[in-house]
Amino acid sequence: MRTMYKIAIPIVVVAVVAVSVFAYQNSLPMRTITLNGAGATFPFPLIDKWAAEYHKIRPNIQINYQSIGSGGGIQQHIEKTVHFAASEAPLTEAQAGKIPKTLHIPITIGGVVPIYNIPGIQKGLKFTGEVLADIYLGKITKWNDPKLIALNPGISLPDQQIIVARRSDGSGTTFVWTSYLSNVSPEWNATVGRGTSVNWPVGLGGKGNEGVTALVQQNPYSIGYVEFAYAKKNNLAYGYVQNAAGEFIEPSIESFAKAADYAVVTLPRGDESWSRVSIVNSLTDNKQAKGAYPITSFSYILVYKELNVLPNIDEVTAKALVEFLWWAIHDGQNYASDLYYVPLPPSIIKHNEETIRMITYNGQQLLK
């Protein structure tokens, strides 16, 4: 049964109250267990923090997460070489056909932001979606283009070529970015489109959010796009993006939370198709979404509903994985705000609880 949620998140984001967690908390043997994951760089700062904090309370559990991009994570999930994958792009219908019984578990909410390196200009340069699309189409090539000057009166924009940075790998961040550009620019939609990988008209490619961050840091007069945590962590200037209400919105936990609050999305059951779930799409024409940052997205963990399809997994490891996922959607949310992500609202946590309870090993429910 599909459930329609209006995702209510208060503007003042508060930490999720710790939950007393596992029905079988002390049932696992005290052997060392490594849980292997791979995928999106978007949530890597949060998952990396989870790995460290979870190891403190469960010293025998090691979380090994490889930040290789959503495309790589989905491929490893298809090949069954990891216990879980992460992606901002939900599986397409074609991908889901190859790997039926994959569960989608939203683990956090964040934003993709334009970053730039213009000597002497700090954060706050204003962009519309159309202007961003034209830069990435190669139609706007200089920082003092009349369209940029008109959006930013009073700022002395330099007569310098724009160096465009973009992802070189399959990327959920790219999926969110190109989905937004497709929604606001008919030309982008017709010529490039949306996806984890696209045929870029222009630009230097960097691997991961880390690679795009480095390209912008190293190249004066460059522009790129990254998940917000990377901009904050690396003290990069970032732009304000116009939303459907006509406001230029600063990316922040509060504006991501507002975006999620205004988004009306249909959340399928965890084992159904999530290909149409998108906060970005929900906000495209919503002129009432005041204060909402328009390039906001879920990040998902992907995991098999029946874990014995994975080679070299036993019941103890399967239980350990389910325990970690349960902790991540409850206590793990306490670490989101400090890393510039939005903690999951109660409605999504409840939905995730139902999904995690679906996970089985040899047909037996793991969480009771």
Contacts in CASP RR format, 6 or more apart in sequence:
PFRMAT RR
TARGET T0000
AUTHOR 0000-0000-0000
METHOD contacts of the structure
MODEL  1
MRTMYKIAIPIVVVAVVAVSVFAYQNSLPMRTITLNGAGATFPFPLIDKW
AAEYHKIRPNIQINYQSIGSGGGIQQHIEKTVHFAASEAPLTEAQAGKIP
KTLHIPITIGGVVPIYNIPGIQKGLKFTGEVLADIYLGKITKWNDPKLIA
LNPGISLPDQQIIVARRSDGSGTTFVWTSYLSNVSPEWNATVGRGTSVNW
PVGLGGKGNEGVTALVQQNPYSIGYVEFAYAKKNNLAYGYVQNAAGEFIE
PSIESFAKAADYAVVTLPRGDESWSRVSIVNSLTDNKQAKGAYPITSFSY
ILVYKELNVLPNIDEVTAKALVEFLWWAIHDGQNYASDLYYVPLPPSIIK
HNEETIRMITYNGQQLLK
1 269 0 8 1.000
2 266 0 8 1.000
2 267 0 8 1.000
2 268 0 8 1.000
2 269 0 8 1.000
2 272 0 8 1.000
3 266 0 8 1.000
3 267 0 8 1.000
3 351 0 8 1.000
4 264 0 8 1.000
4 265 0 8 1.000
4 266 0 8 1.000
4 267 0 8 1.000
5 264 0 8 1.000
5 265 0 8 1.000
5 266 0 8 1.000
5 267 0 8 1.000
5 347 0 8 1.000
5 348 0 8 1.000
5 351 0 8 1.000
6 261 0 8 1.000
6 263 0 8 1.000
6 264 0 8 1.000
7 260 0 8 1.000
7 261 0 8 1.000
7 263 0 8 1.000
7 265 0 8 1.000
7 345 0 8 1.000
7 347 0 8 1.000
7 348 0 8 1.000
8 261 0 8 1.000
8 345 0 8 1.000
8 347 0 8 1.000
9 109 0 8 1.000
9 257 0 8 1.000
9 258 0 8 1.000
9 260 0 8 1.000
9 261 0 8 1.000
9 342 0 8 1.000
9 343 0 8 1.000
9 345 0 8 1.000
10 257 0 8 1.000
11 254 0 8 1.000
11 257 0 8 1.000
11 258 0 8 1.000
11 261 0 8 1.000
12 254 0 8 1.000
13 253 0 8 1.000
13 254 0 8 1.000
13 257 0 8 1.000
13 337 0 8 1.000
13 342 0 8 1.000
13 343 0 8 1.000
14 343 0 8 1.000
15 333 0 8 1.000
15 334 0 8 1.000
15 337 0 8 1.000
15 343 0 8 1.000
16 330 0 8 1.000
16 331 0 8 1.000
16 332 0 8 1.000
16 333 0 8 1.000
16 334 0 8 1.000
16 336 0 8 1.000
16 343 0 8 1.000
16 344 0 8 1.000
16 349 0 8 1.000
18 330 0 8 1.000
18 331 0 8 1.000
18 334 0 8 1.000
19 330 0 8 1.000
19 331 0 8 1.000
21 323 0 8 1.000
21 326 0 8 1.000
21 327 0 8 1.000
21 330 0 8 1.000
21 331 0 8 1.000
22 323 0 8 1.000
22 326 0 8 1.000
22 327 0 8 1.000
23 367 0 8 1.000
23 368 0 8 1.000
24 319 0 8 1.000
24 323 0 8 1.000
24 368 0 8 1.000
25 323 0 8 1.000
27 319 0 8 1.000
28 60 0 8 1.000
28 316 0 8 1.000
28 319 0 8 1.000
28 320 0 8 1.000
28 323 0 8 1.000
29 316 0 8 1.000
30 60 0 8 1.000
31 60 0 8 1.000
31 316 0 8 1.000
32 60 0 8 1.000
32 62 0 8 1.000
33 60 0 8 1.000
33 61 0 8 1.000
33 62 0 8 1.000
33 316 0 8 1.000
33 317 0 8 1.000
33 320 0 8 1.000
34 62 0 8 1.000
34 63 0 8 1.000
34 64 0 8 1.000
35 61 0 8 1.000
35 62 0 8 1.000
35 63 0 8 1.000
35 64 0 8 1.000
35 83 0 8 1.000
35 84 0 8 1.000
35 317 0 8 1.000
35 320 0 8 1.000
35 321 0 8 1.000
35 324 0 8 1.000
36 64 0 8 1.000
36 65 0 8 1.000
36 66 0 8 1.000
36 81 0 8 1.000
36 82 0 8 1.000
36 83 0 8 1.000
36 84 0 8 1.000
37 63 0 8 1.000
37 64 0 8 1.000
37 65 0 8 1.000
37 66 0 8 1.000
37 73 0 8 1.000
37 76 0 8 1.000
37 82 0 8 1.000
37 83 0 8 1.000
37 84 0 8 1.000
37 85 0 8 1.000
37 86 0 8 1.000
38 65 0 8 1.000
38 66 0 8 1.000
38 67 0 8 1.000
38 68 0 8 1.000
38 72 0 8 1.000
38 73 0 8 1.000
38 76 0 8 1.000
38 81 0 8 1.000
38 82 0 8 1.000
38 85 0 8 1.000
38 86 0 8 1.000
39 65 0 8 1.000
39 66 0 8 1.000
39 67 0 8 1.000
39 68 0 8 1.000
39 69 0 8 1.000
39 70 0 8 1.000
39 71 0 8 1.000
39 72 0 8 1.000
39 73 0 8 1.000
39 74 0 8 1.000
39 76 0 8 1.000
39 85 0 8 1.000
39 86 0 8 1.000
39 87 0 8 1.000
40 67 0 8 1.000
40 69 0 8 1.000
40 70 0 8 1.000
40 73 0 8 1.000
40 86 0 8 1.000
40 87 0 8 1.000
40 88 0 8 1.000
40 171 0 8 1.000
40 172 0 8 1.000
40 173 0 8 1.000
40 299 0 8 1.000
41 67 0 8 1.000
41 68 0 8 1.000
41 69 0 8 1.000
41 171 0 8 1.000
41 173 0 8 1.000
41 208 0 8 1.000
41 209 0 8 1.000
41 210 0 8 1.000
41 227 0 8 1.000
42 70 0 8 1.000
42 86 0 8 1.000
42 88 0 8 1.000
42 110 0 8 1.000
42 112 0 8 1.000
42 172 0 8 1.000
42 173 0 8 1.000
42 176 0 8 1.000
42 209 0 8 1.000
42 227 0 8 1.000
42 297 0 8 1.000
42 299 0 8 1.000
43 86 0 8 1.000
43 107 0 8 1.000
43 108 0 8 1.000
43 227 0 8 1.000
43 299 0 8 1.000
43 341 0 8 1.000
44 65 0 8 1.000
44 67 0 8 1.000
44 209 0 8 1.000
45 229 0 8 1.000
45 230 0 8 1.000
45 233 0 8 1.000
45 339 0 8 1.000
46 107 0 8 1.000
46 108 0 8 1.000
46 229 0 8 1.000
46 335 0 8 1.000
46 336 0 8 1.000
46 339 0 8 1.000
46 341 0 8 1.000
47 63 0 8 1.000
47 65 0 8 1.000
47 86 0 8 1.000
47 107 0 8 1.000
48 65 0 8 1.000
48 67 0 8 1.000
49 335 0 8 1.000
49 339 0 8 1.000
50 63 0 8 1.000
50 327 0 8 1.000
50 328 0 8 1.000
50 332 0 8 1.000
50 335 0 8 1.000
51 62 0 8 1.000
51 63 0 8 1.000
51 64 0 8 1.000
51 65 0 8 1.000
53 332 0 8 1.000
53 335 0 8 1.000
54 61 0 8 1.000
54 63 0 8 1.000
54 324 0 8 1.000
54 327 0 8 1.000
54 328 0 8 1.000
55 61 0 8 1.000
55 62 0 8 1.000
55 63 0 8 1.000
58 323 0 8 1.000
61 320 0 8 1.000
61 324 0 8 1.000
63 324 0 8 1.000
65 86 0 8 1.000
66 82 0 8 1.000
67 208 0 8 1.000
67 210 0 8 1.000
68 76 0 8 1.000
68 169 0 8 1.000
69 87 0 8 1.000
69 169 0 8 1.000
69 170 0 8 1.000
69 171 0 8 1.000
69 172 0 8 1.000
69 208 0 8 1.000
70 86 0 8 1.000
70 87 0 8 1.000
70 88 0 8 1.000
70 89 0 8 1.000
70 170 0 8 1.000
70 171 0 8 1.000
70 172 0 8 1.000
70 173 0 8 1.000
70 175 0 8 1.000
70 196 0 8 1.000
71 87 0 8 1.000
71 89 0 8 1.000
71 169 0 8 1.000
71 170 0 8 1.000
71 171 0 8 1.000
71 172 0 8 1.000
71 196 0 8 1.000
71 197 0 8 1.000
72 85 0 8 1.000
72 169 0 8 1.000
72 170 0 8 1.000
73 82 0 8 1.000
73 85 0 8 1.000
73 86 0 8 1.000
73 87 0 8 1.000
74 85 0 8 1.000
74 87 0 8 1.000
74 89 0 8 1.000
74 91 0 8 1.000
74 95 0 8 1.000
74 196 0 8 1.000
74 302 0 8 1.000
76 82 0 8 1.000
76 85 0 8 1.000
77 84 0 8 1.000
77 85 0 8 1.000
77 99 0 8 1.000
77 102 0 8 1.000
77 302 0 8 1.000
78 95 0 8 1.000
78 98 0 8 1.000
78 99 0 8 1.000
80 304 0 8 1.000
80 309 0 8 1.000
80 310 0 8 1.000
80 311 0 8 1.000
83 303 0 8 1.000
83 307 0 8 1.000
83 310 0 8 1.000
83 313 0 8 1.000
83 317 0 8 1.000
83 321 0 8 1.000
84 301 0 8 1.000
84 302 0 8 1.000
84 303 0 8 1.000
84 321 0 8 1.000
84 325 0 8 1.000
85 301 0 8 1.000
85 302 0 8 1.000
85 303 0 8 1.000
86 107 0 8 1.000
86 299 0 8 1.000
86 300 0 8 1.000
86 301 0 8 1.000
86 302 0 8 1.000
87 172 0 8 1.000
87 196 0 8 1.000
87 299 0 8 1.000
87 300 0 8 1.000
87 302 0 8 1.000
88 172 0 8 1.000
88 173 0 8 1.000
88 175 0 8 1.000
88 176 0 8 1.000
88 297 0 8 1.000
88 298 0 8 1.000
88 299 0 8 1.000
88 300 0 8 1.000
89 172 0 8 1.000
89 175 0 8 1.000
89 176 0 8 1.000
89 195 0 8 1.000
89 196 0 8 1.000
90 104 0 8 1.000
90 273 0 8 1.000
90 274 0 8 1.000
90 275 0 8 1.000
90 277 0 8 1.000
90 300 0 8 1.000
91 99 0 8 1.000
91 102 0 8 1.000
91 104 0 8 1.000
91 273 0 8 1.000
91 274 0 8 1.000
91 275 0 8 1.000
91 302 0 8 1.000
92 275 0 8 1.000
93 273 0 8 1.000
93 275 0 8 1.000
96 102 0 8 1.000
96 273 0 8 1.000
96 275 0 8 1.000
99 304 0 8 1.000
101 271 0 8 1.000
101 304 0 8 1.000
101 305 0 8 1.000
101 306 0 8 1.000
101 309 0 8 1.000
102 271 0 8 1.000
102 302 0 8 1.000
102 303 0 8 1.000
102 304 0 8 1.000
102 305 0 8 1.000
103 270 0 8 1.000
103 271 0 8 1.000
103 302 0 8 1.000
103 303 0 8 1.000
103 304 0 8 1.000
103 305 0 8 1.000
103 355 0 8 1.000
103 358 0 8 1.000
103 359 0 8 1.000
104 268 0 8 1.000
104 270 0 8 1.000
104 274 0 8 1.000
104 277 0 8 1.000
104 300 0 8 1.000
104 301 0 8 1.000
104 302 0 8 1.000
104 355 0 8 1.000
105 270 0 8 1.000
105 300 0 8 1.000
105 301 0 8 1.000
105 302 0 8 1.000
105 303 0 8 1.000
105 325 0 8 1.000
105 329 0 8 1.000
105 352 0 8 1.000
105 355 0 8 1.000
105 356 0 8 1.000
106 298 0 8 1.000
106 299 0 8 1.000
106 300 0 8 1.000
106 344 0 8 1.000
106 348 0 8 1.000
106 351 0 8 1.000
106 352 0 8 1.000
107 299 0 8 1.000
107 300 0 8 1.000
107 301 0 8 1.000
107 328 0 8 1.000
107 329 0 8 1.000
107 344 0 8 1.000
108 298 0 8 1.000
108 299 0 8 1.000
108 333 0 8 1.000
108 336 0 8 1.000
108 341 0 8 1.000
108 342 0 8 1.000
108 343 0 8 1.000
108 344 0 8 1.000
109 256 0 8 1.000
109 257 0 8 1.000
109 260 0 8 1.000
109 279 0 8 1.000
109 296 0 8 1.000
109 297 0 8 1.000
109 298 0 8 1.000
109 299 0 8 1.000
109 341 0 8 1.000
109 342 0 8 1.000
109 344 0 8 1.000
110 227 0 8 1.000
110 228 0 8 1.000
110 256 0 8 1.000
110 296 0 8 1.000
110 297 0 8 1.000
110 299 0 8 1.000
110 340 0 8 1.000
110 341 0 8 1.000
110 342 0 8 1.000
111 176 0 8 1.000
111 227 0 8 1.000
111 228 0 8 1.000
111 251 0 8 1.000
111 256 0 8 1.000
111 293 0 8 1.000
111 295 0 8 1.000
111 296 0 8 1.000
111 297 0 8 1.000
112 173 0 8 1.000
112 176 0 8 1.000
112 177 0 8 1.000
112 180 0 8 1.000
112 225 0 8 1.000
112 226 0 8 1.000
112 227 0 8 1.000
112 228 0 8 1.000
112 295 0 8 1.000
112 297 0 8 1.000
113 225 0 8 1.000
113 226 0 8 1.000
113 227 0 8 1.000
113 228 0 8 1.000
113 231 0 8 1.000
113 238 0 8 1.000
113 239 0 8 1.000
113 241 0 8 1.000
113 251 0 8 1.000
113 295 0 8 1.000
114 127 0 8 1.000
114 132 0 8 1.000
114 223 0 8 1.000
114 224 0 8 1.000
114 225 0 8 1.000
114 238 0 8 1.000
114 239 0 8 1.000
114 241 0 8 1.000
115 212 0 8 1.000
115 213 0 8 1.000
115 216 0 8 1.000
115 223 0 8 1.000
115 224 0 8 1.000
115 225 0 8 1.000
115 226 0 8 1.000
115 230 0 8 1.000
115 231 0 8 1.000
115 236 0 8 1.000
115 237 0 8 1.000
115 238 0 8 1.000
115 239 0 8 1.000
116 125 0 8 1.000
116 216 0 8 1.000
116 222 0 8 1.000
116 223 0 8 1.000
116 224 0 8 1.000
116 236 0 8 1.000
116 237 0 8 1.000
116 238 0 8 1.000
116 239 0 8 1.000
117 216 0 8 1.000
117 217 0 8 1.000
117 219 0 8 1.000
117 220 0 8 1.000
117 221 0 8 1.000
117 222 0 8 1.000
117 223 0 8 1.000
117 236 0 8 1.000
117 237 0 8 1.000
118 125 0 8 1.000
118 143 0 8 1.000
118 157 0 8 1.000
118 158 0 8 1.000
118 160 0 8 1.000
118 220 0 8 1.000
118 221 0 8 1.000
118 237 0 8 1.000
119 158 0 8 1.000
119 220 0 8 1.000
121 155 0 8 1.000
121 157 0 8 1.000
121 237 0 8 1.000
122 237 0 8 1.000
123 237 0 8 1.000
123 238 0 8 1.000
123 239 0 8 1.000
123 250 0 8 1.000
124 237 0 8 1.000
124 238 0 8 1.000
124 239 0 8 1.000
124 240 0 8 1.000
124 250 0 8 1.000
125 148 0 8 1.000
125 152 0 8 1.000
125 155 0 8 1.000
125 237 0 8 1.000
125 239 0 8 1.000
125 240 0 8 1.000
126 151 0 8 1.000
126 152 0 8 1.000
126 239 0 8 1.000
126 240 0 8 1.000
126 242 0 8 1.000
126 248 0 8 1.000
127 151 0 8 1.000
127 239 0 8 1.000
127 240 0 8 1.000
127 241 0 8 1.000
127 242 0 8 1.000
127 248 0 8 1.000
128 151 0 8 1.000
128 184 0 8 1.000
128 241 0 8 1.000
128 242 0 8 1.000
129 180 0 8 1.000
129 181 0 8 1.000
129 184 0 8 1.000
129 185 0 8 1.000
129 241 0 8 1.000
129 242 0 8 1.000
130 184 0 8 1.000
130 185 0 8 1.000
131 140 0 8 1.000
131 147 0 8 1.000
131 148 0 8 1.000
131 151 0 8 1.000
132 181 0 8 1.000
132 241 0 8 1.000
133 181 0 8 1.000
133 184 0 8 1.000
133 185 0 8 1.000
133 187 0 8 1.000
133 188 0 8 1.000
134 140 0 8 1.000
134 147 0 8 1.000
134 185 0 8 1.000
135 162 0 8 1.000
135 164 0 8 1.000
135 223 0 8 1.000
136 164 0 8 1.000
136 166 0 8 1.000
136 181 0 8 1.000
136 188 0 8 1.000
136 192 0 8 1.000
136 200 0 8 1.000
136 201 0 8 1.000
136 202 0 8 1.000
137 185 0 8 1.000
137 187 0 8 1.000
137 188 0 8 1.000
137 191 0 8 1.000
137 192 0 8 1.000
137 201 0 8 1.000
137 202 0 8 1.000
138 164 0 8 1.000
138 201 0 8 1.000
138 202 0 8 1.000
140 147 0 8 1.000
140 148 0 8 1.000
140 162 0 8 1.000
141 161 0 8 1.000
141 162 0 8 1.000
142 159 0 8 1.000
142 160 0 8 1.000
142 161 0 8 1.000
142 162 0 8 1.000
143 157 0 8 1.000
143 158 0 8 1.000
143 159 0 8 1.000
143 160 0 8 1.000
143 162 0 8 1.000
143 221 0 8 1.000
144 157 0 8 1.000
144 158 0 8 1.000
144 159 0 8 1.000
144 160 0 8 1.000
148 157 0 8 1.000
149 157 0 8 1.000
158 221 0 8 1.000
160 220 0 8 1.000
160 221 0 8 1.000
161 221 0 8 1.000
162 221 0 8 1.000
162 222 0 8 1.000
162 223 0 8 1.000
163 203 0 8 1.000
163 204 0 8 1.000
163 219 0 8 1.000
163 221 0 8 1.000
163 222 0 8 1.000
163 223 0 8 1.000
164 202 0 8 1.000
164 203 0 8 1.000
164 204 0 8 1.000
164 222 0 8 1.000
164 223 0 8 1.000
164 224 0 8 1.000
165 203 0 8 1.000
165 204 0 8 1.000
165 205 0 8 1.000
165 206 0 8 1.000
165 212 0 8 1.000
165 215 0 8 1.000
165 216 0 8 1.000
165 219 0 8 1.000
165 222 0 8 1.000
165 223 0 8 1.000
165 224 0 8 1.000
166 174 0 8 1.000
166 200 0 8 1.000
166 203 0 8 1.000
166 204 0 8 1.000
166 205 0 8 1.000
166 206 0 8 1.000
166 212 0 8 1.000
166 224 0 8 1.000
166 225 0 8 1.000
167 173 0 8 1.000
167 174 0 8 1.000
167 205 0 8 1.000
167 206 0 8 1.000
167 207 0 8 1.000
167 208 0 8 1.000
167 212 0 8 1.000
168 205 0 8 1.000
168 206 0 8 1.000
168 207 0 8 1.000
168 208 0 8 1.000
169 197 0 8 1.000
169 206 0 8 1.000
169 207 0 8 1.000
169 208 0 8 1.000
170 196 0 8 1.000
170 197 0 8 1.000
171 196 0 8 1.000
171 197 0 8 1.000
171 208 0 8 1.000
172 196 0 8 1.000
173 208 0 8 1.000
173 209 0 8 1.000
173 225 0 8 1.000
173 226 0 8 1.000
173 227 0 8 1.000
174 195 0 8 1.000
174 196 0 8 1.000
174 197 0 8 1.000
174 198 0 8 1.000
175 194 0 8 1.000
175 195 0 8 1.000
175 196 0 8 1.000
176 280 0 8 1.000
176 295 0 8 1.000
176 297 0 8 1.000
177 225 0 8 1.000
177 295 0 8 1.000
178 188 0 8 1.000
178 192 0 8 1.000
178 193 0 8 1.000
178 194 0 8 1.000
178 195 0 8 1.000
178 198 0 8 1.000
179 194 0 8 1.000
179 195 0 8 1.000
179 278 0 8 1.000
179 280 0 8 1.000
179 281 0 8 1.000
180 280 0 8 1.000
180 294 0 8 1.000
180 295 0 8 1.000
181 188 0 8 1.000
181 189 0 8 1.000
181 192 0 8 1.000
181 193 0 8 1.000
181 194 0 8 1.000
182 188 0 8 1.000
182 189 0 8 1.000
182 192 0 8 1.000
182 193 0 8 1.000
182 194 0 8 1.000
183 189 0 8 1.000
183 280 0 8 1.000
183 281 0 8 1.000
183 284 0 8 1.000
184 284 0 8 1.000
191 201 0 8 1.000
192 198 0 8 1.000
192 199 0 8 1.000
192 200 0 8 1.000
192 201 0 8 1.000
204 215 0 8 1.000
204 219 0 8 1.000
205 211 0 8 1.000
205 212 0 8 1.000
205 215 0 8 1.000
206 212 0 8 1.000
206 214 0 8 1.000
206 215 0 8 1.000
209 226 0 8 1.000
209 227 0 8 1.000
209 230 0 8 1.000
210 230 0 8 1.000
212 224 0 8 1.000
212 225 0 8 1.000
212 226 0 8 1.000
212 230 0 8 1.000
213 226 0 8 1.000
213 230 0 8 1.000
213 231 0 8 1.000
213 234 0 8 1.000
213 236 0 8 1.000
215 222 0 8 1.000
215 224 0 8 1.000
216 222 0 8 1.000
216 223 0 8 1.000
216 224 0 8 1.000
216 236 0 8 1.000
217 234 0 8 1.000
217 236 0 8 1.000
226 236 0 8 1.000
228 238 0 8 1.000
228 251 0 8 1.000
228 252 0 8 1.000
228 256 0 8 1.000
228 340 0 8 1.000
229 339 0 8 1.000
229 340 0 8 1.000
229 341 0 8 1.000
230 236 0 8 1.000
231 238 0 8 1.000
231 251 0 8 1.000
232 340 0 8 1.000
238 251 0 8 1.000
239 250 0 8 1.000
239 251 0 8 1.000
240 248 0 8 1.000
240 249 0 8 1.000
240 250 0 8 1.000
240 251 0 8 1.000
241 248 0 8 1.000
241 249 0 8 1.000
241 251 0 8 1.000
241 293 0 8 1.000
241 294 0 8 1.000
241 295 0 8 1.000
242 248 0 8 1.000
242 249 0 8 1.000
242 294 0 8 1.000
243 249 0 8 1.000
243 283 0 8 1.000
243 289 0 8 1.000
243 290 0 8 1.000
243 291 0 8 1.000
243 292 0 8 1.000
243 293 0 8 1.000
243 294 0 8 1.000
244 283 0 8 1.000
244 284 0 8 1.000
244 285 0 8 1.000
244 286 0 8 1.000
244 287 0 8 1.000
244 289 0 8 1.000
244 294 0 8 1.000
245 286 0 8 1.000
245 287 0 8 1.000
245 288 0 8 1.000
245 289 0 8 1.000
245 290 0 8 1.000
245 291 0 8 1.000
245 292 0 8 1.000
246 287 0 8 1.000
247 290 0 8 1.000
247 291 0 8 1.000
249 255 0 8 1.000
249 291 0 8 1.000
249 292 0 8 1.000
249 293 0 8 1.000
249 294 0 8 1.000
250 293 0 8 1.000
251 293 0 8 1.000
251 295 0 8 1.000
252 293 0 8 1.000
253 337 0 8 1.000
253 340 0 8 1.000
253 341 0 8 1.000
253 342 0 8 1.000
255 291 0 8 1.000
255 292 0 8 1.000
255 293 0 8 1.000
255 296 0 8 1.000
256 293 0 8 1.000
256 296 0 8 1.000
256 341 0 8 1.000
256 342 0 8 1.000
257 342 0 8 1.000
258 289 0 8 1.000
258 290 0 8 1.000
258 291 0 8 1.000
258 292 0 8 1.000
258 293 0 8 1.000
259 279 0 8 1.000
259 283 0 8 1.000
259 289 0 8 1.000
259 292 0 8 1.000
259 293 0 8 1.000
259 294 0 8 1.000
259 296 0 8 1.000
260 279 0 8 1.000
260 296 0 8 1.000
260 342 0 8 1.000
260 345 0 8 1.000
261 292 0 8 1.000
262 282 0 8 1.000
262 283 0 8 1.000
262 286 0 8 1.000
262 288 0 8 1.000
262 289 0 8 1.000
262 292 0 8 1.000
263 279 0 8 1.000
263 282 0 8 1.000
263 283 0 8 1.000
263 296 0 8 1.000
264 282 0 8 1.000
265 277 0 8 1.000
265 278 0 8 1.000
265 279 0 8 1.000
265 282 0 8 1.000
266 276 0 8 1.000
266 277 0 8 1.000
267 277 0 8 1.000
267 348 0 8 1.000
267 351 0 8 1.000
268 274 0 8 1.000
268 277 0 8 1.000
269 354 0 8 1.000
269 355 0 8 1.000
270 351 0 8 1.000
270 354 0 8 1.000
270 355 0 8 1.000
270 358 0 8 1.000
271 305 0 8 1.000
271 355 0 8 1.000
271 358 0 8 1.000
274 300 0 8 1.000
277 298 0 8 1.000
278 297 0 8 1.000
279 296 0 8 1.000
279 297 0 8 1.000
279 298 0 8 1.000
280 294 0 8 1.000
280 295 0 8 1.000
280 296 0 8 1.000
280 297 0 8 1.000
283 289 0 8 1.000
283 292 0 8 1.000
283 294 0 8 1.000
283 296 0 8 1.000
284 294 0 8 1.000
286 292 0 8 1.000
301 325 0 8 1.000
301 328 0 8 1.000
303 321 0 8 1.000
303 325 0 8 1.000
303 359 0 8 1.000
304 310 0 8 1.000
304 359 0 8 1.000
305 358 0 8 1.000
305 359 0 8 1.000
305 360 0 8 1.000
306 359 0 8 1.000
306 360 0 8 1.000
306 361 0 8 1.000
306 363 0 8 1.000
307 313 0 8 1.000
307 318 0 8 1.000
307 321 0 8 1.000
307 359 0 8 1.000
307 360 0 8 1.000
307 361 0 8 1.000
307 366 0 8 1.000
308 318 0 8 1.000
308 361 0 8 1.000
308 362 0 8 1.000
308 363 0 8 1.000
313 361 0 8 1.000
315 361 0 8 1.000
315 362 0 8 1.000
318 359 0 8 1.000
318 361 0 8 1.000
318 366 0 8 1.000
319 361 0 8 1.000
319 366 0 8 1.000
321 359 0 8 1.000
322 356 0 8 1.000
322 359 0 8 1.000
322 366 0 8 1.000
322 367 0 8 1.000
325 356 0 8 1.000
325 359 0 8 1.000
326 353 0 8 1.000
326 356 0 8 1.000
326 367 0 8 1.000
329 344 0 8 1.000
329 349 0 8 1.000
329 352 0 8 1.000
329 353 0 8 1.000
329 356 0 8 1.000
330 349 0 8 1.000
333 343 0 8 1.000
333 344 0 8 1.000
333 349 0 8 1.000
334 343 0 8 1.000
336 342 0 8 1.000
336 343 0 8 1.000
336 344 0 8 1.000
337 343 0 8 1.000
344 352 0 8 1.000
356 367 0 8 1.000
357 365 0 8 1.000
357 367 0 8 1.000
358 365 0 8 1.000
359 365 0 8 1.000
359 366 0 8 1.000
359 367 0 8 1.000
360 366 0 8 1.000
END
